[in-house]
Amino acid sequence: MNVRRNVMLGGALLTLVGLMSTPKLLFGSDQPRAKELIQQACVQCHRLEGQADSRFNLRAPDLIWAGSKYNRPWLIRWLTGKEAPLYVKGYRWDLSEGAVKHPVVTESEANAIADYFDKHNKDPRVKVGAYDVTKVTKFEAAFGGMAYKAHACLGCHTVEENGKLIGGQQSAALEKSGQRYNMDWLFRFGLNPQDFVPHSGEFLADATEPQLRAVLGYLATQGVPEFKFYEPWTAPEFGKASVGRGKVIYKEYCMQCHGATGKGDGPAAATLEPKPAIHANINFSEVPTEYLYNMINHGGRRWASPPICRTGD
């Protein structure tokens, strides 16, 4: 019994010595230690308070609004060194500094820092629920991809397309933007990027809100291969649609071209080219609901050419 007791006491002593010699573990609630870490590892390059300033006066992206900006899982991976550099040419590309290796912390430390940001670095301008990523349709994301290129975003940011990276490397890589950003923050950023980074070259503020929402829908899919698109025609509300209301809407928006009985002979049809579709000749029970929904919602000519969002594409 004495031998067994001595072995147990020895084991307990070794465990205690091991715990005392192990670096202190951080828990999410250890905010003082998190603040200390931020002071040691972050503030040398990042600002955590103040007003928006020109990118050319900064050393790294501001963290003033970090608690609203980043999705937590991505932030933890970034802080623990599991993500690729965001700025291939460095944040200050004008200085030709090249990619800078970011300091790495432990996972427990990363969680504590994320908690600190969530508590102390929220942006009051960001409205929770302003952008509902669960309502992004396949058509909207495809249109957003076209708008992204039309607004020259591709000139500075890389994205993934058909398994390849395309675009310039003058600013943040966006091929994982769907994992990285809180879309409510990105929506507010898109309304006026200059509110966050003056002289950044971002000019999405000249986009309409529907265009902006479509671009964000496209970015929400970047890095999310199993992105679940919203299908309005499968929603409960779709099944409750009023036929009577539809008749009124058809008269208001469709009859002048397609005619009262769908024969394509409305008063505006004579001068149109191509001529309006003859609905009376279409067996709508055989038309896929998805195709019909997008045809009505987004316009026939745009939907028919090119078929960017049909089932199976």
C-alpha positions as CSV (number, residue, x, y, z in Angstrom):
1,M,0.0,0.0,0.0
2,N,2.8,2.4,0.9
3,V,4.5,1.8,-2.5
4,R,1.2,2.4,-4.3
5,R,0.6,5.6,-2.3
6,N,4.1,6.8,-3.1
7,V,3.6,6.2,-6.8
8,M,0.3,8.1,-6.8
9,L,1.9,11.0,-4.8
10,G,4.8,11.1,-7.2
11,G,2.5,11.1,-10.2
12,A,0.5,14.0,-8.8
13,L,3.7,16.0,-8.1
14,L,4.9,15.5,-11.6
15,T,1.6,16.6,-13.0
16,L,1.7,19.8,-10.8
17,V,5.2,20.6,-11.9
18,G,4.2,20.1,-15.5
19,L,1.3,22.5,-15.2
20,M,3.5,25.1,-13.5
21,S,6.1,24.9,-16.3
22,T,3.5,25.0,-19.1
23,P,2.8,28.5,-20.5
24,K,-0.4,30.0,-19.2
25,L,-3.5,28.9,-21.2
26,L,-5.8,31.6,-22.4
27,F,-9.5,31.4,-22.3
28,G,-11.9,33.6,-24.2
29,S,-12.8,35.5,-21.0
30,D,-9.1,36.5,-20.3
31,Q,-9.5,40.0,-21.7
32,P,-6.5,41.6,-19.9
33,R,-4.2,39.0,-21.4
34,A,-5.8,39.5,-24.8
35,K,-5.3,43.2,-24.6
36,E,-1.6,42.6,-23.7
37,L,-1.2,40.3,-26.7
38,I,-2.8,43.0,-29.0
39,Q,-0.4,45.6,-27.6
40,Q,2.5,43.3,-28.2
41,A,1.6,41.8,-31.6
42,C,-1.0,44.1,-33.3
43,V,-0.6,47.8,-32.6
44,Q,2.9,48.0,-34.1
45,C,1.1,47.9,-37.5
46,H,-2.6,48.2,-37.0
47,R,-4.8,50.9,-35.5
48,L,-7.5,49.9,-33.0
49,E,-9.1,53.3,-32.6
50,G,-9.4,56.7,-34.3
51,Q,-10.9,57.9,-37.5
52,A,-10.6,56.5,-41.1
53,D,-7.3,57.6,-42.6
54,S,-5.7,57.4,-46.1
55,R,-4.3,54.0,-46.9
56,F,-1.0,55.7,-47.7
57,N,-0.7,56.8,-44.1
58,L,-1.2,53.3,-42.7
59,R,1.1,50.3,-42.3
60,A,-1.6,47.7,-42.3
61,P,-5.5,47.5,-42.4
62,D,-7.3,49.2,-39.5
63,L,-8.8,47.0,-36.8
64,I,-11.0,49.8,-35.5
65,W,-14.0,47.8,-36.7
66,A,-12.5,44.3,-36.6
67,G,-15.3,43.0,-34.3
68,S,-17.8,43.8,-37.1
69,K,-15.7,43.0,-40.1
70,Y,-14.5,39.4,-39.8
71,N,-16.1,36.0,-39.4
72,R,-14.7,34.4,-36.3
73,P,-13.7,31.0,-37.8
74,W,-11.6,32.7,-40.5
75,L,-10.1,35.2,-38.0
76,I,-9.0,32.3,-35.7
77,R,-7.3,30.6,-38.7
78,W,-5.7,33.8,-39.8
79,L,-4.3,34.6,-36.3
80,T,-2.9,31.0,-36.0
81,G,-1.2,31.1,-39.4
82,K,-3.5,28.8,-41.3
83,E,-4.4,31.4,-44.0
84,A,-2.4,32.7,-47.0
85,P,-1.3,36.3,-47.0
86,L,-4.0,38.7,-48.1
87,Y,-1.7,41.2,-49.7
88,V,0.7,39.6,-52.2
89,K,2.4,42.8,-52.8
90,G,2.1,44.0,-49.2
91,Y,-0.5,46.4,-47.8
92,R,1.5,49.3,-49.0
93,W,2.1,48.2,-52.6
94,D,3.5,51.7,-53.4
95,L,6.5,50.9,-51.2
96,S,7.1,47.5,-53.0
97,E,7.5,45.8,-49.6
98,G,6.1,42.5,-50.8
99,A,4.0,40.1,-48.7
100,V,4.7,40.4,-45.0
101,K,4.6,37.4,-42.7
102,H,1.9,38.0,-40.0
103,P,2.6,37.2,-36.4
104,V,1.2,33.8,-35.2
105,V,-0.5,33.1,-31.9
106,T,-1.9,30.0,-30.3
107,E,-5.5,29.0,-30.8
108,S,-6.5,29.9,-27.3
109,E,-4.8,33.3,-27.7
110,A,-6.6,33.8,-31.1
111,N,-10.0,33.1,-29.4
112,A,-9.2,35.6,-26.7
113,I,-8.2,38.3,-29.3
114,A,-11.4,37.6,-31.3
115,D,-13.5,38.0,-28.1
116,Y,-11.7,41.3,-27.4
117,F,-12.5,42.6,-30.9
118,D,-16.1,41.5,-30.5
119,K,-16.4,43.4,-27.3
120,H,-14.3,46.5,-28.0
121,N,-14.1,47.0,-31.8
122,K,-17.7,46.9,-33.0
123,D,-18.7,49.4,-35.7
124,P,-22.0,51.3,-34.8
125,R,-22.5,52.1,-38.5
126,V,-23.0,48.4,-39.3
127,K,-26.6,47.3,-39.1
128,V,-27.1,43.7,-38.2
129,G,-29.2,41.9,-40.8
130,A,-28.6,44.6,-43.5
131,Y,-27.5,41.9,-45.8
132,D,-29.1,38.4,-45.6
133,V,-26.6,36.0,-47.2
134,T,-29.3,33.2,-47.0
135,K,-31.3,35.0,-49.7
136,V,-28.6,35.1,-52.4
137,T,-29.8,33.4,-55.6
138,K,-27.7,31.8,-58.2
139,F,-28.8,34.4,-60.8
140,E,-27.9,37.2,-58.4
141,A,-24.4,35.9,-57.7
142,A,-23.8,35.4,-61.5
143,F,-25.0,38.9,-62.2
144,G,-22.8,40.1,-59.3
145,G,-19.8,38.5,-61.0
146,M,-20.5,40.5,-64.1
147,A,-21.0,43.7,-62.2
148,Y,-17.7,43.0,-60.2
149,K,-15.8,43.0,-63.5
150,A,-17.8,45.9,-64.9
151,H,-16.8,48.1,-61.9
152,A,-13.2,47.2,-62.4
153,C,-12.8,45.4,-59.1
154,L,-10.9,42.7,-60.9
155,G,-8.1,45.2,-61.6
156,C,-6.9,45.1,-57.9
157,H,-8.5,42.0,-56.3
158,T,-8.0,38.4,-57.1
159,V,-11.0,36.0,-57.1
160,E,-11.3,32.3,-58.0
161,E,-13.0,31.5,-61.3
162,N,-13.2,28.0,-62.8
163,G,-10.5,26.7,-60.4
164,K,-8.0,29.5,-61.3
165,L,-7.1,32.8,-59.6
166,I,-7.8,35.8,-61.8
167,G,-7.4,39.6,-61.2
168,G,-4.8,42.0,-59.9
169,Q,-2.8,41.9,-56.7
170,Q,-2.8,45.5,-55.6
171,S,-5.3,45.0,-52.8
172,A,-6.8,42.3,-50.6
173,A,-7.2,38.9,-52.1
174,L,-10.9,38.1,-52.3
175,E,-10.9,34.4,-53.3
176,K,-11.9,33.5,-49.7
177,S,-14.1,36.6,-49.1
178,G,-17.1,34.4,-48.4
179,Q,-15.3,32.8,-45.4
180,R,-13.6,36.0,-44.2
181,Y,-16.2,38.8,-44.1
182,N,-19.3,39.5,-42.0
183,M,-21.5,40.5,-44.9
184,D,-23.3,43.2,-42.9
185,W,-20.0,45.0,-42.6
186,L,-19.1,44.4,-46.2
187,F,-22.5,45.9,-47.2
188,R,-21.8,49.0,-45.2
189,F,-18.3,49.2,-46.6
190,G,-19.7,48.9,-50.1
191,L,-22.1,51.8,-49.6
192,N,-19.1,54.1,-49.3
193,P,-15.6,52.5,-49.0
194,Q,-14.1,56.0,-48.5
195,D,-15.8,56.0,-45.0
196,F,-13.3,53.3,-44.1
197,V,-10.2,53.8,-46.2
198,P,-9.9,57.2,-47.9
199,H,-7.7,57.1,-51.1
200,S,-8.0,53.4,-51.2
201,G,-9.1,53.4,-54.9
202,E,-12.4,51.6,-54.0
203,F,-15.3,53.2,-55.8
204,L,-18.2,50.8,-55.4
205,A,-20.2,53.8,-54.1
206,D,-21.1,54.5,-57.7
207,A,-23.0,51.2,-57.9
208,T,-26.7,51.1,-57.3
209,E,-27.8,49.2,-54.2
210,P,-29.1,46.2,-56.3
211,Q,-25.8,46.1,-58.1
212,L,-23.9,46.2,-54.7
213,R,-26.1,43.5,-53.3
214,A,-25.4,41.3,-56.3
215,V,-21.6,41.9,-56.1
216,L,-21.7,40.9,-52.4
217,G,-23.7,37.8,-53.4
218,Y,-20.9,36.9,-55.7
219,L,-18.2,37.6,-53.1
220,A,-20.2,35.5,-50.5
221,T,-19.7,32.5,-52.7
222,Q,-15.9,32.9,-53.0
223,G,-14.2,30.2,-50.9
224,V,-17.5,28.5,-50.2
225,P,-17.8,25.7,-52.7
226,E,-20.9,24.3,-51.2
227,F,-22.7,27.6,-51.0
228,K,-26.4,27.1,-50.6
229,F,-28.3,29.4,-53.0
230,Y,-31.7,30.7,-52.1
231,E,-34.5,29.4,-54.4
232,P,-37.5,31.7,-54.0
233,W,-39.7,29.3,-56.0
234,T,-39.3,26.7,-53.2
235,A,-40.1,29.2,-50.4
236,P,-43.5,28.8,-48.5
237,E,-44.4,32.3,-49.6
238,F,-44.2,31.3,-53.2
239,G,-46.9,28.7,-52.7
240,K,-49.2,31.3,-51.2
241,A,-49.1,33.6,-54.3
242,S,-52.4,35.1,-55.3
243,V,-53.6,34.4,-58.8
244,G,-55.8,37.5,-58.6
245,R,-52.9,39.7,-57.6
246,G,-50.9,38.1,-60.5
247,K,-53.6,39.1,-62.9
248,V,-53.4,42.7,-61.8
249,I,-49.6,42.7,-62.1
250,Y,-49.8,41.1,-65.5
251,K,-52.1,43.9,-66.7
252,E,-49.8,46.6,-65.2
253,Y,-46.5,45.3,-66.5
254,C,-47.0,42.8,-69.3
255,M,-50.2,43.4,-71.2
256,Q,-49.0,46.4,-73.2
257,C,-46.5,44.1,-75.0
258,H,-47.7,40.6,-74.6
259,G,-51.4,41.4,-75.1
260,A,-54.5,40.7,-73.0
261,T,-54.6,37.1,-73.9
262,G,-50.9,36.5,-74.3
263,K,-50.8,36.5,-78.1
264,G,-47.9,39.1,-78.3
265,D,-50.3,41.7,-79.8
266,G,-50.2,44.4,-77.1
267,P,-50.3,48.1,-78.2
268,A,-46.5,48.4,-77.8
269,A,-45.7,45.2,-79.8
270,A,-45.8,46.8,-83.2
271,T,-42.6,48.7,-82.8
272,L,-40.6,46.2,-80.8
273,E,-37.8,44.0,-82.2
274,P,-37.6,41.2,-81.3
275,K,-41.4,40.8,-81.0
276,P,-42.8,39.9,-77.5
277,A,-43.2,36.2,-76.7
278,I,-46.6,34.7,-77.4
279,H,-47.6,33.3,-74.0
280,A,-50.7,31.7,-75.4
281,N,-48.5,29.1,-77.2
282,I,-46.5,28.1,-74.1
283,N,-47.5,25.2,-72.0
284,F,-46.4,26.7,-68.7
285,S,-47.0,23.4,-66.8
286,E,-44.0,22.0,-68.7
287,V,-41.7,25.0,-68.1
288,P,-39.3,24.5,-65.1
289,T,-40.4,26.8,-62.3
290,E,-36.8,28.1,-61.8
291,Y,-36.5,29.1,-65.5
292,L,-40.0,30.8,-65.4
293,Y,-39.2,32.7,-62.2
294,N,-35.9,34.0,-63.5
295,M,-37.5,34.9,-66.9
296,I,-40.1,37.0,-65.2
297,N,-38.0,38.4,-62.4
298,H,-34.9,39.3,-64.5
299,G,-36.2,39.8,-68.0
300,G,-36.4,37.5,-71.0
301,R,-33.6,38.8,-73.1
302,R,-31.0,38.8,-70.3
303,W,-32.1,35.4,-69.2
304,A,-32.0,33.8,-72.6
305,S,-28.6,35.2,-73.6
306,P,-26.4,33.9,-72.1
307,P,-27.9,31.1,-70.0
308,I,-25.7,31.9,-67.0
309,C,-27.8,30.4,-64.2
310,R,-29.9,27.4,-65.4
311,T,-30.2,24.3,-63.4
312,G,-27.1,22.2,-63.7
313,D,-24.7,25.0,-64.8
